[in-house]
């Protein structure tokens, strides 16, 4: 994982100069979030923190578009996992599900102030049954979205 993270960050450093100039959006399922720091340490490091950037190069640090979303609403996946969530409780209030923030939209420093106020949200949905009443959900992710004023 470290090689993958390093490659992504090298690419971002080529797209964003030393003064933070460069319009770049990095988004997707990063399978990493604030709840996973303890596990990441066991696995040899995180994905999200190195991709966002270093405090030693602050002009190139990316901003998470959803950092201002209230914590109880800041989750993008819900699932039952008795290894990660053995107590059957979630800090988000759902006793039978684990909710985590693993889907992210990261903005380069040049784009940080282009977020339209109040537009960073996460679509929390409950999929309707599929054809024939199937109970299969199309995804367990809840997509984050944001509007930028470019």
C-alpha positions in Angstrom: 0.0 0.0 0.0 2.9 2.4 0.7 4.1 2.2 -2.9 0.6 3.0 -4.2 0.2 6.0 -1.8 3.6 7.3 -2.7 2.8 7.1 -6.5 -0.5 9.0 -6.0 1.2 11.7 -3.9 4.1 12.1 -6.5 1.5 12.6 -9.2 -0.3 15.2 -7.1 2.9 17.0 -6.4 3.5 17.2 -10.2 0.0 18.7 -10.6 0.1 21.2 -7.8 3.1 23.5 -7.6 5.0 24.6 -4.4 2.6 27.6 -4.0 -0.5 25.4 -4.0 -1.5 26.3 -7.6 -3.2 23.6 -9.7 -6.8 22.6 -9.9 -7.0 19.0 -8.8 -9.9 16.9 -7.3 -9.1 13.5 -5.9 -12.3 11.5 -5.2 -13.5 8.0 -4.6 -13.6 5.1 -2.2 -10.3 5.3 -0.3 -11.2 2.6 2.2 -9.7 4.9 4.8 -11.0 7.4 7.3 -10.7 8.7 10.8 -12.0 5.5 12.4 -9.3 3.3 10.9 -6.1 5.0 12.2 -5.5 2.2 14.7 -5.9 -0.5 12.1 -3.8 1.4 9.6 -0.9 1.4 12.0 -1.0 -2.3 12.1 -1.1 -2.5 8.3 1.9 -0.3 7.8 0.2 3.1 7.2 -2.8 4.9 6.0 -3.9 5.9 2.5 -5.8 9.1 3.1 -3.3 11.1 5.2 -0.3 10.8 2.8 -2.5 11.5 -0.2 -3.8 14.7 1.5 -0.3 15.9 2.0 2.3 16.8 4.7 2.3 19.5 7.3 5.9 20.0 6.3 4.7 21.2 2.8 1.5 23.0 3.9 0.9 24.9 0.6 0.3 21.5 -1.1 -2.1 20.0 1.5 -5.4 18.9 0.1 -8.7 19.8 1.8 -11.4 17.3 2.4 -14.6 18.9 1.1 -16.7 17.2 3.8 -14.7 18.1 6.8 -17.4 20.6 7.8 -20.2 18.1 7.7 -21.4 17.4 11.2 -19.8 14.1 12.5 -23.1 12.3 13.0 -23.8 12.8 9.3 -20.3 12.3 8.0 -20.4 8.6 6.9 -20.5 7.1 3.5 -20.8 3.4 4.2 -22.9 1.2 6.6 -22.4 -2.5 7.0 -22.5 -5.1 9.7 -19.0 -6.2 10.7 -18.5 -8.0 13.9 -14.7 -7.9 13.7 -14.5 -4.1 13.4 -17.6 -3.5 15.4 -17.8 -6.4 18.0 -20.0 -4.4 20.4 -22.9 -4.1 18.0 -22.9 -0.4 18.6 -21.9 2.5 16.4 -20.8 6.0 17.4 -23.4 7.1 14.8 -26.3 5.6 16.6 -27.3 2.6 14.6 -26.9 -0.4 16.8 -26.7 -3.0 14.1 -24.5 -1.3 11.6 -21.0 0.1 11.4 -20.9 3.5 9.7 -17.7 4.9 8.4 -16.4 7.8 6.3 -14.3 6.1 3.6 -15.5 7.9 0.4 -13.8 11.3 0.0 -13.6 14.3 -2.2 -10.2 16.0 -1.7 -9.5 19.5 -3.2 -6.2 21.0 -4.0 -5.3 24.2 -2.2 -6.3 26.3 -5.2 -9.8 24.8 -5.1 -10.4 24.9 -1.4 -12.2 28.2 -1.4 -14.3 27.3 -4.5 -16.8 25.1 -2.4 -20.3 26.6 -2.6 -21.3 27.1 1.0 -23.6 24.3 2.2 -23.2 22.2 -0.9 -20.9 19.5 0.6 -23.3 16.7 1.5 -23.6 13.0 1.6 -26.6 11.3 0.0 -27.8 8.9 2.7 -30.3 6.7 1.0 -32.1 3.4 1.5 -32.3 1.6 -1.8 -35.6 0.2 -2.8 -35.9 -3.5 -3.4 -34.8 -4.6 -6.9 -36.8 -6.2 -9.6 -39.0 -9.0 -8.3 -38.7 -7.7 -4.8 -35.0 -8.6 -4.5 -33.5 -7.5 -1.2 -30.0 -7.0 -2.8 -28.7 -3.5 -2.4 -26.9 -2.0 -5.4 -24.2 -0.7 -3.0 -23.5 -0.1 0.6 -21.9 3.3 -0.1 -23.6 6.6 0.3 -22.1 9.1 -2.2 -20.6 12.4 -1.1 -21.0 15.3 -3.4 -20.1 19.0 -3.5 -20.6 22.0 -5.8 -17.6 24.1 -6.8 -17.7 27.6 -8.1 -15.0 27.5 -10.8 
